[in-house]
Amino acid sequence: MKKVQWVLSILLSLSLITVLLITSFQIAAYADFNFYEKEYEKYDVLSELDMEMEDVMYVTREMMDYLKGDRENLDVYTTVEGKYQDFFHEQDKLHMADVRNLFLGGLALRRGALIVLLLCLAGLLVTKADWKRMIARGYQVSLGIVGAAVLFLAATFMIDFNAAFTVFHEIFFTNDLWLFDPAVDYMIRMLPEGFFADMVVRIGVLFILGMLILLVLSILLQRKSYALKSK
C-alpha cells in the first residue's frame, strides 16, 4: 500500500506542476497587455509596420482572443503601411490555427491534470495515508526532476535561442508554415525573435517563482505532519 501511496503522491505533484506551468503561460500571455506595448516599443515594431500603437494593440488583442477560442477567425482589418487591409496573410492564418490547437490542447491538458490531481488526493485520503508528509515529499522529489529539466532548457535557450526556438517548432509543428519572410509577412514584423525570447523569460520567472512558493508550502506541510506525529 505504501508504494501505491507514493506513486499517488508523485502523480499528484507532477499534475500540480503541469497546472502551474500552463497557468504561468496563460498569465504571461494574457494578464498584462502593457507587456506587449512595451515590447513593441523596445523592438521598434511601429516603424517596421508603419502603424499606430492603437492599431497594433487592436490586432494583438484580436489575435490573443482567437488563440483562446473567443473568436472564430483571424480576419482582422486595420491600417498597415497606409492601407486599410487584413493584417494576417493566408500563411499567418494557417500557422495560427496550429498555434490555437496547441494552446487549446494545453488548456485541456491542464483540466486533465486537475482531475488526476484530485483523484490522487482522494486515493491518498481513502487509503488513510499520512497525506501531508507524502504530498510534501512527493512534491520535493518531483521538483528535483522538473527542476533539472528546467535548468537544461534554460541553458539551451541561453546558449542559442534561435536554435532552441527552431527545435521547439520542429517538435510541435508538422509543417513549415512557421517560417515567415519579414519582407511580406506583417506578423513576423510584429512578433520578432526578441519578443519570444522575452516571453520565454516572463513565463520562466512565473513558473520558477510558483514552484519555489510551493516548495516553501511543502516544507511547512512536512513540518506540520512531523509535529502532529510527535504529539
N, CA, C and O of each residue as an XYZ file, in Angstrom:
924
protein
N       0.812     -1.213      0.000
C       0.000      0.000      0.000
C       0.850      1.271      0.000
O       0.504      2.276     -0.619
N       1.987      1.190      0.723
C       2.886      2.352      0.791
C       3.363      2.755     -0.598
O       3.422      3.941     -0.925
N       3.706      1.751     -1.420
C       4.199      2.047     -2.770
C       3.127      2.742     -3.593
O       3.411      3.683     -4.333
N       1.894      2.270     -3.459
C       0.777      2.883     -4.179
C       0.604      4.334     -3.732
O       0.378      5.221     -4.555
N       0.711      4.566     -2.432
C       0.564      5.919     -1.903
C       1.665      6.848     -2.409
O       1.409      8.015     -2.708
N       2.895      6.326     -2.503
C       3.993      7.146     -3.023
C       3.791      7.462     -4.499
O       4.077      8.573     -4.944
N       3.298      6.488     -5.258
C       3.008      6.729     -6.670
C       1.938      7.811     -6.810
O       2.042      8.696     -7.658
N       0.911      7.727     -5.968
C      -0.160      8.727     -5.996
C       0.377     10.118     -5.661
O      -0.021     11.105     -6.279
N       1.274     10.192     -4.690
C       1.823     11.495     -4.294
C       2.691     12.100     -5.394
O       2.680     13.313     -5.601
N       3.448     11.248     -6.104
C       4.274     11.731     -7.212
C       3.390     12.196     -8.366
O       3.616     13.262     -8.940
N       2.381     11.392     -8.702
C       1.461     11.771     -9.777
C       0.734     13.069     -9.443
O       0.557     13.932    -10.303
N       0.316     13.195     -8.188
C      -0.345     14.427     -7.742
C       0.575     15.628     -7.934
O       0.148     16.671     -8.430
N       1.829     15.478     -7.541
C       2.789     16.574     -7.621
C       3.104     16.952     -9.064
O       3.176     18.135     -9.398
N       3.292     15.947     -9.918
C       3.559     16.227    -11.330
C       2.360     16.898    -11.991
O       2.519     17.764    -12.851
N       1.168     16.493    -11.585
C      -0.043     17.132    -12.102
C      -0.110     18.583    -11.656
O      -0.479     19.465    -12.433
N       0.247     18.826    -10.401
C       0.248     20.183     -9.870
C       1.243     21.066    -10.627
O       0.940     22.214    -10.951
N       2.413     20.531    -10.903
C       3.436     21.279    -11.642
C       2.976     21.553    -13.075
O       3.248     22.622    -13.621
N       2.284     20.595    -13.680
C       1.730     20.788    -15.020
C       0.715     21.924    -15.028
O       0.726     22.771    -15.921
N      -0.153     21.937    -14.037
C      -1.142     23.018    -13.895
C      -0.435     24.357    -13.747
O      -0.829     25.350    -14.358
N       0.605     24.375    -12.937
C       1.361     25.607    -12.702
C       2.026     26.106    -13.982
O       2.012     27.304    -14.263
N       2.609     25.192    -14.759
C       3.293     25.581    -15.995
C       2.322     26.213    -16.984
O       2.600     27.280    -17.531
N       1.196     25.569    -17.216
C       0.229     26.086    -18.189
C      -0.394     27.384    -17.697
O      -0.658     28.287    -18.491
N      -0.630     27.482    -16.392
C      -1.167     28.713    -15.817
C      -0.154     29.846    -15.927
O      -0.531     30.995    -16.160
N       1.128     29.531    -15.760
C       2.178     30.543    -15.908
C       2.189     31.102    -17.327
O       2.326     32.308    -17.534
N       2.042     30.209    -18.296
C       1.975     30.633    -19.693
C       0.762     31.529    -19.921
O       0.867     32.564    -20.579
N      -0.377     31.137    -19.385
C      -1.608     31.901    -19.581
C      -1.509     33.285    -18.937
O      -1.932     34.279    -19.528
N      -0.955     33.345    -17.736
C      -0.794     34.631    -17.055
C       0.169     35.527    -17.829
O      -0.094     36.713    -18.028
N       1.293     34.943    -18.266
C       2.292     35.717    -19.007
C       1.702     36.290    -20.293
O       2.013     37.417    -20.678
N       0.850     35.506    -20.952
C       0.306     35.913    -22.247
C      -0.900     36.838    -22.135
O      -1.128     37.666    -23.017
N      -1.680     36.705    -21.048
C      -2.962     37.403    -21.005
C      -3.168     38.378    -19.850
O      -4.072     39.212    -19.916
N      -2.369     38.301    -18.806
C      -2.661     39.102    -17.606
C      -2.362     40.581    -17.784
O      -3.013     41.422    -17.164
N      -1.386     40.911    -18.624
C      -0.966     42.305    -18.731
C      -0.594     42.635    -20.169
O       0.496     42.290    -20.628
N      -1.498     43.303    -20.881
C      -1.228     43.644    -22.275
C      -0.266     44.827    -22.406
O       0.183     45.139    -23.508
N       0.050     45.484    -21.292
C       1.079     46.522    -21.321
C       2.440     45.916    -21.696
O       3.304     46.595    -22.252
N       2.610     44.635    -21.384
C       3.845     43.942    -21.753
C       4.051     44.000    -23.265
O       5.160     44.253    -23.737
N       2.975     43.763    -24.022
C       3.074     43.785    -25.475
C       3.437     45.186    -25.968
O       4.273     45.350    -26.857
N       2.797     46.180    -25.378
C       3.071     47.554    -25.789
C       4.540     47.917    -25.554
O       5.174     48.543    -26.404
N       5.069     47.523    -24.408
C       6.481     47.791    -24.103
C       7.405     47.052    -25.058
O       8.430     47.587    -25.479
N       7.036     45.812    -25.400
C       7.843     45.044    -26.328
C       7.841     45.674    -27.724
O       8.872     45.702    -28.397
N       6.696     46.172    -28.149
C       6.605     46.799    -29.469
C       7.472     48.061    -29.524
O       8.094     48.362    -30.542
N       7.495     48.782    -28.413
C       8.360     49.968    -28.348
C       9.831     49.551    -28.325
O      10.670     50.166    -28.982
N      10.129     48.509    -27.569
C      11.506     48.037    -27.439
C      12.093     47.623    -28.785
O      13.255     47.914    -29.072
N      11.295     46.946    -29.610
C      11.783     46.429    -30.887
C      11.357     47.291    -32.086
O      11.459     46.865    -33.236
N      10.881     48.505    -31.799
C      10.532     49.474    -32.838
C       9.591     48.876    -33.876
O       9.766     49.066    -35.080
N       8.591     48.152    -33.388
C       7.637     47.468    -34.258
C       6.805     48.457    -35.073
O       6.470     48.185    -36.226
N       6.476     49.596    -34.482
C       5.629     50.574    -35.174
C       6.280     51.055    -36.470
O       5.610     51.216    -37.490
N       7.583     51.278    -36.418
C       8.298     51.710    -37.627
C       8.355     50.592    -38.655
O       8.230     50.832    -39.856
N       8.547     49.359    -38.172
C       8.628     48.216    -39.084
C       7.316     48.000    -39.836
O       7.313     47.557    -40.985
N       6.203     48.318    -39.174
C       4.893     48.079    -39.775
C       4.257     49.339    -40.349
O       3.293     49.269    -41.111
N       4.809     50.500    -39.972
C       4.192     51.775    -40.328
C       2.749     51.804    -39.826
O       1.806     52.044    -40.580
N       2.614     51.548    -38.506
C       1.295     51.507    -37.861
C       1.313     52.340    -36.594
O       2.371     52.655    -36.049
N       0.116     52.693    -36.134
C      -0.049     53.357    -34.845
C      -0.148     52.298    -33.751
O      -0.613     51.185    -33.994
N       0.291     52.652    -32.547
C       0.242     51.702    -31.433
C      -1.178     51.198    -31.195
O      -1.377     50.014    -30.921
N      -2.154     52.075    -31.294
C      -3.549     51.677    -31.066
C      -3.967     50.555    -32.012
O      -4.664     49.624    -31.609
N      -3.534     50.649    -33.279
C      -3.889     49.628    -34.261
C      -3.149     48.317    -34.007
O      -3.721     47.237    -34.153
N      -1.871     48.416    -33.625
C      -1.095     47.204    -33.328
C      -1.691     46.488    -32.120
O      -1.784     45.261    -32.110
N      -2.092     47.241    -31.110
C      -2.684     46.628    -29.915
C      -4.044     46.010    -30.234
O      -4.414     44.988    -29.655
N      -4.786     46.627    -31.152
C      -6.063     46.049    -31.581
C      -5.831     44.686    -32.228
O      -6.534     43.721    -31.929
N      -4.843     44.614    -33.113
C      -4.503     43.348    -33.766
C      -4.081     42.315    -32.725
O      -4.467     41.149    -32.800
N      -3.284     42.760    -31.754
C      -2.784     41.857    -30.707
C      -3.931     41.254    -29.909
O      -3.966     40.045    -29.683
N      -4.863     42.090    -29.487
C      -5.983     41.597    -28.679
C      -6.860     40.635    -29.477
O      -7.313     39.619    -28.949
N      -7.097     40.954    -30.742
C      -7.911     40.056    -31.579
C      -7.193     38.722    -31.777
O      -7.820     37.663    -31.738
N      -5.884     38.776    -31.987
C      -5.102     37.555    -32.161
C      -5.139     36.691    -30.905
O      -5.310     35.475    -30.990
N      -4.981     37.315    -29.748
C      -4.984     36.564    -28.497
C      -6.369     36.005    -28.186
O      -6.488     34.921    -27.614
N      -7.419     36.741    -28.560
C      -8.779     36.213    -28.402
C      -8.973     34.976    -29.272
O      -9.616     34.010    -28.863
N      -8.412     35.019    -30.470
C      -8.515     33.879    -31.383
C      -7.818     32.652    -30.798
O      -8.344     31.542    -30.875
N      -6.652     32.850    -30.220
C      -5.877     31.725    -29.684
C      -6.601     31.011    -28.551
O      -6.466     29.798    -28.396
N      -7.371     31.759    -27.757
C      -8.074     31.102    -26.650
C      -9.512     30.727    -27.011
O     -10.294     30.331    -26.147
N      -9.854     30.856    -28.309
C     -11.147     30.378    -28.776
C     -12.284     31.353    -28.656
O     -13.444     30.953    -28.756
N     -11.990     32.646    -28.440
C     -13.048     33.642    -28.269
C     -13.478     34.299    -29.578
O     -14.414     35.099    -29.587
N     -12.810     33.975    -30.678
C     -13.277     34.407    -31.996
C     -12.991     33.299    -32.996
O     -12.075     32.497    -32.811
N     -13.786     33.266    -34.057
C     -13.763     32.137    -34.980
C     -12.623     32.196    -35.996
O     -12.135     31.157    -36.442
N     -12.199     33.397    -36.360
C     -11.207     33.511    -37.434
C     -10.229     34.637    -37.135
O     -10.343     35.346    -36.135
N      -9.253     34.777    -38.048
C      -8.242     35.832    -37.902
C      -8.375     36.873    -39.006
O      -7.371     37.389    -39.497
N      -9.586     37.177    -39.392
C      -9.822     38.261    -40.343
C      -9.836     39.555    -39.545
O     -10.869     39.958    -39.008
N      -8.686     40.196    -39.473
C      -8.532     41.399    -38.655
C      -8.095     42.549    -39.559
O      -6.957     42.588    -40.027
N      -9.003     43.472    -39.794
C      -8.717     44.589    -40.697
C      -8.287     45.821    -39.912
O      -8.898     46.203    -38.914
N      -7.219     46.421    -40.401
C      -6.686     47.637    -39.777
C      -5.818     48.361    -40.805
O      -5.664     47.899    -41.935
N      -5.257     49.492    -40.404
C      -4.420     50.272    -41.321
C      -2.954     49.875    -41.158
O      -2.355     50.074    -40.101
N      -2.390     49.309    -42.225
C      -0.982     48.895    -42.247
C      -0.324     49.518    -43.470
O      -0.842     49.422    -44.583
N       0.808     50.151    -43.256
C       1.533     50.800    -44.353
C       0.622     51.730    -45.160
O       0.702     51.808    -46.386
N      -0.247     52.431    -44.423
C      -1.118     53.426    -45.051
C      -2.328     52.864    -45.756
O      -3.085     53.618    -46.367
N      -2.539     51.529    -45.688
C      -3.684     50.912    -46.362
C      -4.543     50.145    -45.360
O      -4.032     49.467    -44.469
N      -5.863     50.266    -45.527
C      -6.790     49.505    -44.686
C      -6.926     48.110    -45.293
O      -7.458     47.953    -46.393
N      -6.447     47.109    -44.576
C      -6.380     45.755    -45.138
C      -6.372     44.710    -44.030
O      -6.254     45.031    -42.847
N      -6.502     43.455    -44.440
C      -6.411     42.341    -43.494
C      -4.951     42.225    -43.041
O      -4.050     42.097    -43.870
N      -4.723     42.271    -41.731
C      -3.355     42.246    -41.208
C      -2.685     40.896    -41.456
O      -1.487     40.832    -41.731
N      -3.460     39.828    -41.359
C      -2.897     38.475    -41.447
C      -3.003     37.907    -42.855
O      -4.074     37.932    -43.461
N      -1.900     37.401    -43.368
C      -1.875     36.724    -44.656
C      -2.357     35.287    -44.481
O      -2.562     34.832    -43.356
N      -2.534     34.585    -45.574
C      -3.056     33.214    -45.528
C      -2.136     32.290    -44.732
O      -2.608     31.464    -43.951
N      -0.822     32.428    -44.928
C       0.113     31.582    -44.174
C       0.024     31.868    -42.680
O       0.081     30.953    -41.859
N      -0.118     33.156    -42.333
C      -0.281     33.526    -40.924
C      -1.467     32.775    -40.308
O      -1.378     32.210    -39.218
N      -2.573     32.792    -41.046
C      -3.802     32.196    -40.520
C      -3.669     30.685    -40.368
O      -4.156     30.109    -39.396
N      -3.013     30.050    -41.324
C      -2.826     28.603    -41.234
C      -1.924     28.244    -40.053
O      -2.201     27.295    -39.319
N      -0.852     29.004    -39.876
C       0.055     28.733    -38.751
C      -0.619     29.014    -37.420
O      -0.478     28.244    -36.470
N      -1.349     30.113    -37.353
C      -2.001     30.467    -36.092
C      -3.120     29.488    -35.743
O      -3.462     29.326    -34.571
N      -3.685     28.840    -36.748
C      -4.660     27.776    -36.466
C      -3.964     26.622    -35.746
O      -4.522     26.026    -34.824
N      -2.734     26.314    -36.177
C      -1.949     25.282    -35.492
C      -1.606     25.715    -34.068
O      -1.676     24.915    -33.135
N      -1.237     26.981    -33.910
C      -0.896     27.507    -32.587
C      -2.115     27.469    -31.672
O      -2.010     27.119    -30.497
N      -3.258     27.831    -32.217
C      -4.512     27.796    -31.441
C      -4.805     26.375    -30.954
O      -5.171     26.180    -29.795
N      -4.646     25.387    -31.832
C      -4.871     23.996    -31.432
C      -3.916     23.593    -30.309
O      -4.294     22.879    -29.380
N      -2.674     24.063    -30.410
C      -1.683     23.777    -29.378
C      -2.072     24.428    -28.055
O      -1.975     23.810    -26.995
N      -2.509     25.671    -28.129
C      -2.899     26.406    -26.925
C      -4.131     25.781    -26.268
O      -4.153     25.561    -25.057
N      -5.142     25.501    -27.068
C      -6.356     24.890    -26.514
C      -6.072     23.488    -25.990
O      -6.685     23.038    -25.022
N      -5.119     22.796    -26.651
C      -4.703     21.488    -26.144
C      -4.042     21.614    -24.788
O      -4.226     20.760    -23.920
N      -3.269     22.680    -24.601
C      -2.644     22.927    -23.304
C      -3.679     23.164    -22.215
O      -3.530     22.669    -21.098
N      -4.724     23.915    -22.531
C      -5.794     24.157    -21.562
C      -6.527     22.858    -21.221
O      -6.908     22.629    -20.073
N      -6.718     22.012    -22.238
C      -7.351     20.712    -21.992
C      -6.445     19.841    -21.122
O      -6.921     19.122    -20.243
N      -5.145     19.910    -21.372
C      -4.187     19.158    -20.564
C      -4.237     19.617    -19.107
O      -4.136     18.801    -18.190
N      -4.394     20.919    -18.901
C      -4.489     21.436    -17.529
C      -5.733     20.893    -16.832
O      -5.681     20.517    -15.661
N      -6.835     20.854    -17.546
C      -8.058     20.298    -16.955
C      -7.852     18.826    -16.595
O      -8.276     18.376    -15.530
N      -7.206     18.088    -17.482
C      -6.914     16.686    -17.200
C      -6.003     16.525    -16.000
O      -6.198     15.631    -15.177
N      -4.994     17.405    -15.902
C      -4.063     17.348    -14.777
C      -4.777     17.637    -13.466
O      -4.473     17.028    -12.440
N      -5.726     18.564    -13.499
C      -6.509     18.869    -12.289
C      -7.331     17.660    -11.845
O      -7.443     17.381    -10.651
N      -7.902     16.947    -12.813
C      -8.686     15.750    -12.494
C      -7.782     14.679    -11.875
O      -8.143     14.056    -10.876
N      -6.602     14.469    -12.476
C      -5.648     13.494    -11.934
C      -5.232     13.892    -10.526
O      -5.140     13.047     -9.635
N      -4.982     15.181    -10.328
C      -4.590     15.685     -9.001
C      -5.646     15.344     -7.954
O      -5.327     14.839     -6.878
N      -6.902     15.625     -8.280
C      -7.987     15.380     -7.328
C      -8.178     13.886     -7.072
O      -8.438     13.478     -5.940
N      -8.049     13.069     -8.120
C      -8.181     11.619     -7.952
C      -7.063     11.062     -7.071
O      -7.302     10.192     -6.234
N      -5.845     11.567     -7.262
C      -4.713     11.114     -6.443
C      -4.903     11.535     -4.981
O      -4.608     10.770     -4.062
N      -5.394     12.752     -4.783
C      -5.660     13.209     -3.417
C      -6.729     12.341     -2.762
O      -6.607     11.967     -1.596
N      -7.775     12.025     -3.518
C      -8.831     11.151     -2.992
C      -8.261      9.778     -2.657
O      -8.615      9.185     -1.638
N      -7.372      9.269     -3.521
C      -6.751      7.974     -3.266
C      -5.930      7.975     -1.989
O      -5.954      6.998     -1.241
N      -5.211      9.042     -1.728
C      -4.414      9.146     -0.503
C      -5.310      9.192      0.728
O      -5.005      8.585      1.755
N      -6.412      9.913      0.613
C      -7.328     10.016      1.754
C      -8.027      8.681      2.021
O      -8.182      8.272      3.172
N      -8.444      8.010      0.952
C      -9.149      6.727      1.096
C      -8.242      5.668      1.707
O      -8.687      4.856      2.519
N      -6.975      5.675      1.318
C      -6.027      4.676      1.834
C      -5.429      5.078      3.187
O      -4.546      4.407      3.720
N      -5.942      6.201      3.729
C      -5.536      6.689      5.055
C      -4.026      6.916      5.162
O      -3.389      6.560      6.152
N      -3.489      7.514      4.119
C      -2.054      7.821      4.109
C      -1.778      9.046      4.983
O      -2.676      9.836      5.276
N      -0.533      9.180      5.386
C      -0.089     10.421      6.023
C       0.071     11.433      4.890
O       1.185     11.741      4.469
N      -1.065     11.946      4.404
C      -1.083     12.686      3.145
C      -0.264     13.974      3.184
O       0.314     14.371      2.172
N      -0.212     14.627      4.343
C       0.572     15.859      4.424
C       2.044     15.579      4.138
O       2.669     16.276      3.339
N       2.590     14.567      4.786
C       4.002     14.232      4.604
C       4.262     13.684      3.208
O       5.273     14.009      2.585
N       3.344     12.849      2.716
C       3.563     12.210      1.426
C       3.458     13.205      0.268
O       4.238     13.141     -0.682
N       2.491     14.123      0.353
C       2.368     15.136     -0.699
C       3.578     16.058     -0.685
O       4.119     16.410     -1.733
N       4.002     16.451      0.533
C       5.163     17.331      0.655
C       6.413     16.671      0.080
O       7.156     17.284     -0.687
N       6.632     15.412      0.461
C       7.818     14.710     -0.021
C       7.715     14.409     -1.522
O       8.697     14.502     -2.257
N       6.506     14.048     -1.954
C       6.292     13.778     -3.381
C       6.558     15.010     -4.229
O       7.127     14.915     -5.317
N       6.144     16.163     -3.726
C       6.398     17.395     -4.471
C       7.894     17.688     -4.535
O       8.402     18.095     -5.580
N       8.593     17.484     -3.436
C      10.030     17.774     -3.415
C      10.801     16.882     -4.384
O      11.731     17.337     -5.050
N      10.408     15.609     -4.459
C      11.038     14.696     -5.416
C      10.711     15.127     -6.849
O      11.594     15.167     -7.706
N       9.452     15.445     -7.099
C       9.020     15.872     -8.432
C       9.707     17.172     -8.831
O      10.087     17.354     -9.988
N       9.861     18.068     -7.870
C      10.530     19.344     -8.136
C      11.977     19.128     -8.558
O      12.491     19.832     -9.427
N      12.627     18.152     -7.938
C      14.000     17.837     -8.314
C      14.098     17.396     -9.767
O      15.011     17.795    -10.489
N      13.139     16.560    -10.188
C      13.130     16.064    -11.572
C      12.824     17.205    -12.546
O      13.541     17.408    -13.526
N      11.758     17.937    -12.264
C      11.346     19.032    -13.147
C      12.378     20.158    -13.135
O      12.658     20.764    -14.169
N      12.943     20.434    -11.950
C      13.955     21.482    -11.842
C      15.160     21.213    -12.726
O      15.697     22.128    -13.350
N      15.583     19.965    -12.779
C      16.717     19.597    -13.642
C      16.365     19.838    -15.104
O      17.195     20.324    -15.873
N      15.136     19.500    -15.491
C      14.693     19.719    -16.871
C      14.629     21.211    -17.195
O      15.008     21.634    -18.287
N      14.147     22.000    -16.242
C      14.048     23.455    -16.435
C      15.430     24.073    -16.602
O      15.632     24.929    -17.464
N      16.377     23.643    -15.782
C      17.751     24.157    -15.888
C      18.359     23.811    -17.246
O      19.042     24.632    -17.859
N      18.104     22.586    -17.708
C      18.616     22.169    -19.011
C      18.027     23.032    -20.125
O      18.752     23.505    -21.000
N      16.711     23.235    -20.090
C      16.055     24.046    -21.115
C      16.524     25.493    -21.058
O      16.756     26.117    -22.093
N      16.664     26.025    -19.845
C      17.125     27.413    -19.679
C      18.517     27.583    -20.278
O      18.791     28.559    -20.976
N      19.391     26.620    -19.995
C      20.756     26.683    -20.530
C      20.735     26.594    -22.053
O      21.491     27.290    -22.731
N      19.869     25.739    -22.586
C      19.767     25.578    -24.037
C      19.334     26.868    -24.715
O      19.908     27.271    -25.727
N      18.318     27.511    -24.152
C      17.819     28.762    -24.732
C      18.826     29.896    -24.578
O      18.932     30.758    -25.450
N      19.565     29.899    -23.471
C      20.551     30.953    -23.250
C      21.754     30.810    -24.186
O      22.314     31.808    -24.641
N      22.141     29.589    -24.464
C      23.296     29.350    -25.336
C      22.977     29.745    -26.785
O      23.766     30.435    -27.430
N      21.835     29.313    -27.284
C      21.456     29.635    -28.665
C      19.939     29.629    -28.769
O      19.328     28.600    -29.058
N      19.338     30.796    -28.528
C      17.874     30.884    -28.520
C      17.293     30.505    -29.867
O      16.295     29.789    -29.934
N      17.906     30.978    -30.941
C      17.377     30.715    -32.279
C      17.318     29.216    -32.576
O      16.324     28.721    -33.107
N      18.396     28.495    -32.229
C      18.430     27.049    -32.473
C      17.379     26.333    -31.629
O      16.681     25.449    -32.125
N      17.265     26.712    -30.354
C      16.282     26.097    -29.456
C      14.858     26.402    -29.928
O      13.979     25.542    -29.881
N      14.649     27.629    -30.379
C      13.333     28.049    -30.872
C      12.949     27.243    -32.115
O      11.793     26.858    -32.289
N      13.930     27.000    -32.964
C      13.698     26.213    -34.172
C      13.334     24.770    -33.817
O      12.395     24.206    -34.378
N      14.081     24.179    -32.885
C      13.800     22.805    -32.458
C      12.402     22.708    -31.858
O      11.679     21.743    -32.106
N      12.024     23.710    -31.068
C      10.677     23.745    -30.480
C       9.613     23.655    -31.564
O       8.670     22.872    -31.448
N       9.761     24.458    -32.626
C       8.777     24.447    -33.702
C       8.786     23.122    -34.464
O       7.738     22.636    -34.889
N       9.954     22.553    -34.630
C      10.042     21.273    -35.345
C       9.388     20.144    -34.559
O       8.873     19.189    -35.142
N       9.409     20.257    -33.227
C       8.783     19.239    -32.375
C       7.264     19.377    -32.387
O       6.546     18.384    -32.505
N       6.779     20.613    -32.263
C       5.343     20.830    -32.054
C       4.550     21.089    -33.336
O       3.320     21.073    -33.311
N       5.234     21.328    -34.448
C       4.517     21.581    -35.694
C       5.000     20.623    -36.775
O       6.198     20.370    -36.906
N       4.061     20.095    -37.542
C       4.392     19.080    -38.556
C       4.558     19.684    -39.943
O       4.622     18.955    -40.933
N       4.628     21.021    -40.026
C       4.796     21.693    -41.314
C       5.777     22.850    -41.144
O       6.275     23.103    -40.047
N       6.044     23.541    -42.238
C       6.989     24.664    -42.177
C       6.285     26.011    -42.308
O       6.885     26.993    -42.746
N       5.013     26.050    -41.926
C       4.243     27.299    -42.011
C       4.762     28.364    -41.041
O       4.433     29.542    -41.178
N       5.564     27.954    -40.073
C       6.092     28.909    -39.098
C       7.307     29.668    -39.630
O       7.820     30.568    -38.964
N       7.762     29.310    -40.819
C       8.890     30.007    -41.436
C       8.357     31.169    -42.269
O       7.767     30.963    -43.330
N       8.569     32.401    -41.777
C       7.997     33.576    -42.423
C       9.076     34.432    -43.094
O      10.258     34.352    -42.759
N       8.637     35.239    -44.035
C       9.506     36.192    -44.712
C       9.133     37.595    -44.231
O       8.051     38.084    -44.556
N      10.007     38.252    -43.464
C       9.699     39.593    -42.944
C       9.386     40.615    -44.028
O       8.747     41.633    -43.760
N       9.830     40.349    -45.240
C       9.593     41.301    -46.330
C       8.115     41.372    -46.708
O       7.645     42.401    -47.194
N       7.382     40.278    -46.486
C       5.974     40.247    -46.908
C       5.006     39.925    -45.766
O       3.804     40.151    -45.899
N       5.508     39.408    -44.664
C       4.621     38.992    -43.563
C       4.645     40.019    -42.430
O       5.683     40.273    -41.820
N       3.484     40.597    -42.170
C       3.381     41.602    -41.115
C       3.540     40.974    -39.725
O       4.111     41.585    -38.822
N       3.035     39.758    -39.566
C       3.014     39.156    -38.238
C       4.419     38.961    -37.674
O       4.651     39.192    -36.488
N       5.360     38.533    -38.528
C       6.712     38.300    -38.038
C       7.401     39.615    -37.708
O       8.317     39.650    -36.888
N       6.960     40.700    -38.347
C       7.497     42.017    -38.001
C       6.930     42.489    -36.661
O       7.607     43.175    -35.896
N       5.701     42.119    -36.392
C       5.079     42.490    -35.126
C       5.647     41.674    -33.973
O       5.766     42.163    -32.850
N       6.002     40.412    -34.268
C       6.487     39.500    -33.231
C       7.891     39.000    -33.598
O       8.041     37.860    -34.036
N       8.914     39.838    -33.426
C      10.277     39.417    -33.761
C      10.811     38.401    -32.764
O      10.197     38.162    -31.723
N      11.944     37.809    -33.079
C      12.524     36.776    -32.218
C      12.758     37.273    -30.800
O      12.553     36.535    -29.836
N      13.191     38.537    -30.673
C      13.435     39.097    -29.341
C      12.193     39.088    -28.470
O      12.281     38.889    -27.258
N      11.025     39.303    -29.085
C       9.763     39.254    -28.336
C       9.572     37.879    -27.717
O       9.216     37.768    -26.543
N       9.806     36.835    -28.498
C       9.604     35.482    -27.994
C      10.622     35.137    -26.908
O      10.301     34.426    -25.956
N      11.839     35.638    -27.049
C      12.848     35.419    -26.008
C      12.401     36.052    -24.694
O      12.543     35.452    -23.629
N      11.862     37.261    -24.774
C      11.381     37.949    -23.572
C      10.171     37.232    -22.974
O      10.021     37.169    -21.754
N       9.307     36.691    -23.842
C       8.133     35.969    -23.354
C       8.546     34.682    -22.644
O       7.956     34.323    -21.624
N       9.547     33.987    -23.168
C      10.039     32.765    -22.523
C      10.575     33.094    -21.127
O      10.326     32.361    -20.170
N      11.306     34.192    -21.020
C      11.826     34.614    -19.713
C      10.667     34.932    -18.766
O      10.692     34.552    -17.595
N       9.671     35.617    -19.272
C       8.493     36.000    -18.471
C       7.777     34.761    -17.935
O       7.423     34.698    -16.758
N       7.568     33.778    -18.813
C       6.920     32.532    -18.395
C       7.798     31.802    -17.390
O       7.306     31.297    -16.381
N       9.100     31.744    -17.666
C      10.035     31.040    -16.781
C      10.070     31.617    -15.387
O      10.091     30.879    -14.402
N      10.076     32.950    -15.296
C      10.105     33.607    -13.982
C       8.849     33.245    -13.185
O       8.938     32.906    -12.005
N       7.680     33.316    -13.831
C       6.424     32.980    -13.151
C       6.413     31.520    -12.707
O       6.009     31.201    -11.588
N       6.863     30.639    -13.600
C       6.858     29.202    -13.315
C       7.805     28.867    -12.163
O       7.431     28.140    -11.242
N       9.015     29.389    -12.212
C      10.003     29.107    -11.168
C       9.570     29.710     -9.831
O       9.722     29.082     -8.783
N       9.033     30.920     -9.873
C       8.541     31.548     -8.637
C       7.423     30.716     -8.025
O       7.377     30.519     -6.811
N       6.516     30.227     -8.880
C       5.417     29.388     -8.395
C       5.924     28.103     -7.774
O       5.421     27.675     -6.736
N       6.920     27.477     -8.401
C       7.474     26.226     -7.865
C       8.173     26.463     -6.527
O       8.101     25.623     -5.630
N       8.845     27.602     -6.390
C       9.526     27.905     -5.126
C       8.522     28.164     -4.006
O       8.738     27.757     -2.865
N       7.429     28.840     -4.334
C       6.372     29.062     -3.339
C       5.792     27.725     -2.882
O       5.573     27.505     -1.690
N       5.547     26.840     -3.841
C       5.026     25.511     -3.495
C       6.044     24.704     -2.688
O       5.667     23.894     -1.841
N       7.335     24.925     -2.951
C       8.378     24.245     -2.170
C       8.320     24.686     -0.709
O       8.397     23.859      0.199
N       8.184     25.986     -0.493
C       8.072     26.505      0.878
C       6.845     25.917      1.563
O       6.909     25.507      2.722
N       5.724     25.879      0.837
C       4.498     25.316      1.407
C       4.664     23.829      1.720
O       4.135     23.340      2.718
N       5.395     23.112      0.868
C       5.603     21.682      1.113
C       6.450     21.465      2.366
O       6.212     20.523      3.122
N       7.430     22.327      2.587
C       8.273     22.216      3.787
C       7.442     22.482      5.035
O       7.572     21.778      6.036
N       6.587     23.502      4.973
C       5.712     23.820      6.109
C       4.744     22.679      6.383
O       4.478     22.341      7.536
N       4.212     22.079      5.298
C       3.284     20.954      5.441
C       3.991     19.752      6.048
O       3.427     19.042      6.880
N       5.224     19.532      5.628
C       6.014     18.417      6.152
C       6.286     18.602      7.637
O       6.158     17.658      8.415
N       6.656     19.804      8.029
C       6.916     20.094      9.439
C       5.664     19.927     10.288
O       5.724     19.446     11.419
N       4.534     20.330      9.728
C       3.269     20.182     10.447
C       2.948     18.715     10.664
O       2.448     18.332     11.722
N       3.237     17.888      9.655
C       2.989     16.455      9.768
C       3.857     15.840     10.859
O       3.372     15.041     11.660
N       5.138     16.209     10.896
C       6.055     15.690     11.913
C       5.657     16.160     13.316
O       5.783     15.420     14.292
N       5.169     17.419     13.398
C       4.751     17.972     14.690
C       3.557     17.219     15.235
O       3.480     16.955     16.435
N       2.623     16.870     14.360
C       1.430     16.116     14.777
C       1.813     14.705     15.231
O       1.238     14.171     16.179
N       2.793     14.108     14.540
C       3.223     12.756     14.893
C       3.915     12.716     16.245
O       3.796     11.739     16.983
N       4.637     13.779     16.566
C       5.411     13.799     17.806
C       4.548     14.040     19.030
O       5.014     13.860     20.155
N       3.298     14.444     18.835
C       2.424     14.710     19.974
C       1.918     13.412     20.602
O       1.167     13.449     21.576
